[in-house]
Amino acid sequence: MIRSLLSTPAPTVAVELSSTAVAAVAATPRGSGWIVSTHATEPLPTGAVVPALNTRNVHDQAVAAVALQRVFQTLDVRPSRIALLVPDPVAKVSLIRFDHVPERADDLDQLIRFHVRKSAPFRVEDAQMTYARGARLPEGGQEYVVALARRDVITEYEALSAAAGAHAGIVDLASFNVINAVLASTPPGGDWLLVHIRPDYSSVAILRGGHLLFFRNRSGDGEGSLADLVHQTAMYYEDRLGGEGIERVILTGAHSAARDAAGPSGINPETLRRQLEERTRTQVDMLDPTRLMPLATRIVASPELHDRIAPLIGVLSRAYAA
């Protein structure tokens, strides 16, 4: 599974911050596993949080912290430590290939920093960086998945959490943990494609089993439709990555984005699903994260709820497995 930007012992509450809302779940042990005991969502006013790679993100910490405190009140918990998911646009995700991997960890770290320095839109010295082994290359080399974010931007999100009374023991990207939810619940064996939608951005990833082959994030006002983006990604997969066929396509976030007043206009989850099937020539499935972590009996499941809690369940399941 893909590692977080920062790691400490496993929490029982996960929070996702986006431009439009604060969403959270609390988990409790049940038998040999865990269940979602409570969940909550609190809207954010426009402009309080504006995800971006190279500029300030949290523009009204006081308002956002109050929203997070209200979420904790709804959950009926006072967590000292949480897993905090931040929007995908906060980090630059790269895949770097090496023919030979240094034996010493420090040498590998320096080599990766040297390579990402070439394309980083900010000083690597000012960045928070994490990386994980990706796929082994046919010719014997090794690929690495690298996530790079400005340290002061990550600090903004950590400070917001602290202002609400909780320490962010894990900080990670939302889409990475949708991937983790898929891998932990129904891991595909072949090549598969993930389409993850949030109100102001979309992310597309291609994986071979559990290894990331491709990742792209696009803002909600990017050129062309999401179906066009997925089609271009599928063509790139065939032409440049030597792909032999996408076996599975998973769509998440469409229902919650469709109900978000600040989200992209005109999103219809079923129409989008059919469009993606036409472009990829593959069946498109919606992710049900409750297969991984069931809901307490009093919680009513819905497609929108599945969309909201998928990354939250993903980060908690990864934390518990670590």
N, C-alpha and C positions, 0 to 999 in steps of 0.2 A: 504494500500500500504506500501511497505518497505521504511523505513525512510533512510535518507542520513547519511553519516559519519559526516557531518557538515551542519548546516542549517542557512540561513538568508533570507531576503525578496526575492521574486521571480524575476529572471532575464528574459530577452527576447532573450538572446543568449545562446546556449548550445554548448559545445565543448567536443569532445572525443579525448583523447590522446592514441595512441597505439604505438607499436614498429615500425610501418611502415608508419603512417600517422597522420595528424591532420585533423579531420573532424568537421564541425560546421554547425549549422542552426541558422537563425534569424527568429523570429516569430513576427507578428503584429496582432492586433485585427481586426476582420472582422465580422460585425453583432454581434451576441451573442457569437461568439467563436473566435478562432485564426486560422491563416493560416501560413504556411511556406513561408516567403516572399523571402528568398534567402538561398543558401547553398554553401559550398565550401569544398574542400579537397586539402591538400598540403602534398606531400610525405615527409617522413623523411629518412635521410641516415641511413644505418645499423649501429647500435650501439649507436645512439644518445639517444634513450630511450629503456631500457631493463627491462620489467616488472618482478618483483621478490618480494617475500614475505619478505625476511630477509637480503637483500643487497641493495646497492645503485641502484636506477632506472634511474635517469636522468644523463647521462654521458656527455652530451654536451648541457648545458642549452642555450648557445648563439645561436646555430644552431636551436634548437627546438623553442626558443622564436621568431626567425626570421620567421620560418614557421608559427607560430601562428599569427604573425603580418600580414603576407601575406594573411592568411585566413580572418582576419578582413578587409583587403583592398578589397578582393574579395566580401565579404559580404556588403561592403560599410557602415560599422558601426564602431564606436569607443566605444565599451561597457565599462562601468565602473565596471560592475558586470556581471559575467557569471556563468552558471551551468557547472561544470567540471566533466566529467566522466573519471575514471581511469580504467586500465585493471583489470579484475577479480583476477589475481594472486597476486595483491597487498595486498589482505586481506584474512584472514582465516575466513570462514563462518561456524558456528556451530549451531546446534539445541540442546537446553538444556531443560530438563523437570523438573518441580517441582511439588510435590504433594500438597504443600502449598506455596502460594505466600505471602511474607511479605506485610503488609499494607503500610508501609512507603517506599517512593521511594528510599531513601538513603540505607535502609536495602536491598532492592531488588538489587540495583546497586552493593553493596558489595558482595551479595550472587552470583551474576552472575560472578563478577570478581574472586571470589574464585574458581568457577567451571572451568572457561576458563584457569585459571592459570596452571591447571594440564596438559593441552595439548598445550599451547601456545609455539611457538618456540623462543619467545623472552620475555623479562620482561614485565608483564602486566602494570607495572608502567610507561613503556616507550611507551605505546600503546594508540592509538585513538580507542575507543570502542563505538559502538552504538548497540542498541537492540530494538526489537519490538515484541509485542505479536504475537505468532503463533496460532496453532490450540488448541482448548480445548480438553483435553484427555477424553476418554470415562469414565474413573474411577473418573473424576472430577479434575484432575490436569491441569496444564497449560504449554504449550511449548513456548519457546522464540527463536527467530532468532537473532543470535549475529554475528556481523561483527567486526573483530579485525585487525587493521593494525598498523604498526610501525609509531609513530608520526613523526619521522624524514623523513620517506618516503613520507607521505602525505604532509609534508612541502616542499619537493622537487617539487612536482607538483604545489603547491600553489605559490612557488617562480617563477616557470617557467611562470605561468599565470601573476604574477605581473611584471615580466621582459617584458612582451608583453603589459603591460599597463592596465591590467584588474584584478579585485579582484574576486577570486573564492568564491562566496557566498554560493554555494552548492558544495560539493565534494561527489561523489557517485560511485558505481560500475556499469559498463556497463550492465551486465546481469540483475541486479536488475531493471533497467529501461526499458529493453525489457519486463520484467514481468509487470511493471507498464503500459506499452503501451497496452499489451494484456488485462489487467484488466480494463483499461479505455475505450477500444474500443469495444471488443466483449468478455466480461467476461464469461469464461466457468463455468458451474454449478457443474460439477463433477470433477473427477481426470483428470489432464492433464499434459503433459510432454513438456518441452521446451528444444530444442537443439540450443545453440547459439555458432556460430563459428567466431573466429577472426584468423588472419594469424598465430599467434603463440600459440594459446590455444583454447580449447573448454570448454564450461560449459553446464552441464545437470542439470535440476531442475524438480522436481515433485511437483505439487501443488494440493490441494483439494479446489476448488473454488479459494479464494484469500489467502489461507494459505500455506506457504511453508512446504513441508514434507521432502524434500531431496534436497541437493545441492552438486555438485561435479565439481571441475575445474581440467582440465588436460592440460599439456603443449603439444604443437604440435608434439613433438618427443616422446610422451609417448608410451608405449607398446600396441600393438593391434590397430585395426582400430576404428574409431569413432562408426561404427555400432556395433562393439563388446562391446564398452563401454555402449552404449544405451541398448543393450540386457542384459548386466549384471545389469544395473540399473533397468530394468523392472523386472528381476528375484528377485532382492533385494526388490523391491516394493511389489511383490506378497508374498514372503517368510517371510520378516521381518517387513513390514509395514502393513500387513493385507489388501493389496490392492485388490479391487474387480474388477478392470478393468480400464485401461487408455481409456478415452473417446475421447481424442484429443491429437495430437502431432503437435507441431509448430516448424518449422525449420527456423532459421534466420542466416544471415551472409554467407551463402554458395556461393552466387553469387559474393559478394565483395571479399571474400577470393580467389575464383577461378581466379579473374582478378588481384590479387595482385601478382606481380612477386616474392615477398619474402614469399608468403604464402605456405601452404602445397602443394606438387606436386601431380598432378593427381586428384584434386577435380573436380568433375562434379556434379553440383547441382541436376540434374534430376536423375543421377545414385544413388547419396547419398539418395535422397528422396525415391527411390524405395527400397533401402537396408533397410532403417529405417522402411518402411512399412512392409517389410518381417519379420524384427526382432520384431516389436511391434504388428503386426497383427492389425494395426490401420492406418487409413488414415492420411497422413502427409500433413499439409498445410503450405504454406509460409505466413509470416505475412505481411499485407499491412497496414503500420502505417498511411497512408493518410486518412484512414477511421476516424481516430481520429483527425488529423490535416491536412486539405487539402493543396495541393501545390498551389502557385500562378499560374495563367494560363500560364505564359511564361515558367514555369519549366516543362521539359519533364520527365515523370515518367518512371522508369525502375526497374527491380528486383534488380539490383545492388544498385540503389539509395535507394530503400526501406530498404535494408540491412544496409546501412550506416546511415540512419537517424532514424531508429526505436528506438534505445536507447535515442537519442537526443530528439525526440518527447516525449518519455516516461518521461524523467526528467522534461521537460517543463510542460507537462500536470499535473504531480504530484505537481509541484511548484504552478501552477495556482489554483489547487484544494485545496491546503493547507490553 
